[in-house]
Amino acid sequence: MPGGMLVRGDGDDNNLHHNHETAATSSAGPMIKIDVAYGSAQHQLFVPSHSTVGELKKQIAEQTGLEPEKQRVLFRGKEKEDDVHLSSAGMKDKSKILVLENPTSKVKKVEEMANIEEKVEESIARKESKVEEIKETEEMSKAFAAVARVRKEVDKISERVAAIEVAVNSGTKIAAEEFDVSAELLMRELLKLDGIEAEGEAKLQRKAEVGVVRRVQGFHETLDKLKARNSNPFHDSNKAASVTTKWETFDSGMGGSTAPPPQPMSSSTKVTEEWEKFD
């Protein structure tokens, strides 16, 4: 152009881009297609021919998700090291490689999974243990409450037994049913106490309730004695031996203020007139 100005044609941009690609290709080699088999999957990668196996592994990782350090790249049945160039290894366009997972990485993965499972099992065991503790605590609370109810009922029955004892001692005639009902109530409380299901420390609570059982047994013995006295008011030897020294006077005119005349001795009575002699 006049004045020395240079004018670039429309096709020069494409030529410039092509020149850059050519320069890049010349530094890393031409692009080649590598067919990758990993498990049941097939992948196609386009890499510079002068790339190393290590660089190839990075692109494989992007496609498969398998980290480079866990990969084993096999070409023609032999494993290739990371620092080997593809061209030096004989790989060219449309070459096929097999990618396997490193056994050591599998072992490590298995160990990691085992650790995870162990932690999960420990967590579950802790939760189950906590649930058992809560369950045991609830059972203990129920047992304590049940024993407390039995103790309260026994206290009520003890008041009933005490009232019966006062009445019998005062000479009041008590119906036999009162003794039987009280004994039956005591027996029911013993059955309730025996039916309480307790675990863990609740067993200690039941052992502590031996005193309740002894109380009930004592009330049974008291009721038996009172019942016997109630059915036979003169069973008491002291009362049976008591003697009235005054003669009773009746309004009907029977009897008098003087003692009755002496009765003649029976023929079976033997009288000894001689005094016994003592050494």
Beta strands, then each sheet from edge to edge (+ up, - down):
strand 1: 31-38
strand 2: 41-48
strand 3: 71-75
strand 4: 78-79
strand 5: 95-101
sheet 1: 2+ 1- 5- 3+ 4-
end
